[in-house]
Amino acid sequence: MTETSGNVTYHDMTSYKLTSLRETHKDHTRTRILDAAIDEMREAKLDALTVAKVAERAKVTERTVYRHFLTREDLLKAVWPRMQARVGSSGFPQTADDLIATPLRLFPRFDEDEGLIRASISSETGREMRLSSNPQRQAAMLACVADALPELDDAAKRRRAAVAQLIDSAYAWSVLRDFWGLEGAEAGRAASEGIAVLLGRRSAADERDLSPERVYSHGEEK
């Protein structure tokens, strides 16, 4: 005889619990695979991420990886946001203030996970991952420029957005660190100042100190 509680049967409750456990296990496995892919990227001479290497590191079969990600490209697209979360990125900035504050927050974190960041900018895999999210990044940069400089025509906005993306990147962090000896916090300040000038939020001669908590609105500190 089936036990019931209202309209819910004991069988329904058991099925729900089993389904929940399966979903939890599935999510856990997916996370292991993504973390394994990120750890593979930390290898100093990594040129390409392979499903076989990721499966071996995650201690699963290649078939299991493909159950979660139909193609290697799908895996790469999923790795990027996971990697961004590891270094404290909350997603692409959508306003000028967000963009100005981003390097102040992220560049010091890049110092803390230097191996991963360098792998992401020097390997073909890292380049593929960046390209996979580039349409969204470009749209975000254009939105930030439009927020600060709505009067610019489309071509001018695109030029500013392109330079802003360059400054707000791990590539800029590496140049500031390797060629100028700037640690993460100082490199972040330099990048933030550059973006603020580019977006017309401060003059090149403005030497007010910046901090992650301070953003700019129409040229004035909040």
N, C-alpha and C positions, 0 to 999 in steps of 0.2 A: 504494500500500500504506500502511495506517495504522500509524504508529509508536506503540508502546505502552511504558509503564513500569509493570509490574505490571498492575493493572486500569484504569489511567488512560491514556486515549488522548491523542494530540497534539491532536486536535480538542477533547477535553474541556478540556485545559489552555488552549487558545486561547479557547474559549467563556467559561471562567472569567475570564480576563484582560479580555475585552471587557465582560463583565457588571460586573466590578469597576470598570472605567473609566467605564462608564455610570452606575453608582451614585455614584461619586466626583463626576462632573460634575453629577449630579442634586442631590447634597448641597450642592455649591458654589453652584449656581443658587439653591437654596432659601435658603441663607445670604445671598446677595446681595439677594434679595427682602426678607428680614426686615430686613437692615441698611438697605435703602433706605426701608422703611416707618418705621423708627426715625428716620432722618435727616429724613424728611418731617415727623415730629412735632416736630422742633426748630424748625420755622418759627414765628415769633412769633405770627402771626395764624391759625394752623391751626385750623379749626373741624371739619373732617372729613377722614378719610383716604380717598382714592379709589384703586381699583385702577389706574386710568389714570395717576395721578401716581406711584404706586409703580413701575409698569412702566417709565415714562419714566426715572425716576431709576436703576432697576436695569439699564437698557438691555436690556430684554427686551420681548416682546409681552405684551399683556393675556392672550392665550391661554395663554402660558407661566405666568403667575401663576396662572391658574385650573387649570392642570394640577397645580400644587402645593397649591393651596388652593381647594377647590370653591366657597366663598363668601367674601365680604368678612368675615363673622363668623369663619370658620375662620382667616383671615389674622390678625385681631385677637387671637384666642386664642393663636396661635403667637407673635405679637410680644411679648406680655406677659412670658413667661419669658425671652425673648432680651434684652429691655430690663432685666429684673431682674438678669440675669447681668452686664450691662454695668456696673451700679452696685455689683456685688459681693455681691448677695443670693444666698444658697445655698438658698433656699426658705423656706417658712413655718416659724416656730419651733414646736417640739412640746413644749417644757418651759418652766416658769417662768423658769429660768435663761437659756435661749435667748432668750426674749422680752425679758428685762431687758437683755441684752447687745446686742440688735439695733440700736437707735438709736445706740449708741456706735460701732458699726461703719459703719452706713449713712449717717447724717446728714452726716459729713464728705465722703463720696463724692457726696452730693447737691450739695454746694457745687461739686465739680469738674465736674459735668455739669448745671449749673443750668438751661440752656436746655431740655434734654430733660425734666427733672423738672417744670419749670413748665408745659411743654406737656402733660404727662401729667395734671396736676391742673386745668388751665384749659380744655382742649378737650373737646368732646363725644366725640371718639375715645378720649381717655384715660379718660373716665368709662366708656365702653363696655368698654374692656379691663379696668378694675378690677372692673366688675360681672360680667364673664365668669368671673373667678376668685374671686368673693366667697364662694361656698359652701365652697370649700377653705380660704379665709382664716378664715371664721367657725369652721369645724371646728377649725382650728389654735388660734385664740384660746381657744375653749372648752376645748380640751385643756390649754392652759397654765394657765388659771384652775383647772381641776380638779386639776392637778398641785400647785398652791400651796394651794388652799383646797377640799379635797374635801368638807368638811363643809357647804358652802353648798348650798341647794336650787337647782333648775334655773333658776328665775327670777333669783335673785341671781347665779348664775354667768353668765347671759346678759347681765345689766347690766354686770358687771365686764368681761366679754369685749368688749362694745361700746365701753366707754371705753378699754380697752387698745388696741383696733384704731385708735381715733382718735389716741391719743398716739403710737403706733408707725406713723406715716404721713407721707407727703410733705406732707399738709395741715398737720400739726402743725409740721413742719420749716419750712414757709413762714411760718406765723404767728410762730414763735419768731424767725425771721430778720428778717421785715419789720416786725413790730410791737415787737420787743424788741431787735433788733440783735444777736442771738446768732449767732455763726458756727457752722459745722457741728459742731465738737467740743463746744462749750459747749451748743449746742442738743441734741446727743445725750445729754450728761450730764443735762440737765434732764429730757428725756423718760424716760431710764433711771431716774432717781430717782423720777419720778412713777409709773412702772409698778411699781417695787419697793414703794412705799408702797401702791399699789392692791392688790397681791397679798400684802400682809402680810409682805413680806420685810425691811422696815426701817421705822422710825418716821419721821414727818415731820421730827423734830428731828435725825435722824441725818445728820451732815455728812461721813461718811467719803468719801474721794475714790473715784471710780470710774474704771475703765479697761476697754478691751475684753477684757482678759485676766481680769478679775475678775468672777465671777458669784456669786450668793448661794444658799446652801442652808440652809433653816430659820433664816434671819436671820443667818448667819455667813458671812464671806468665806472663799472657798476659797483 
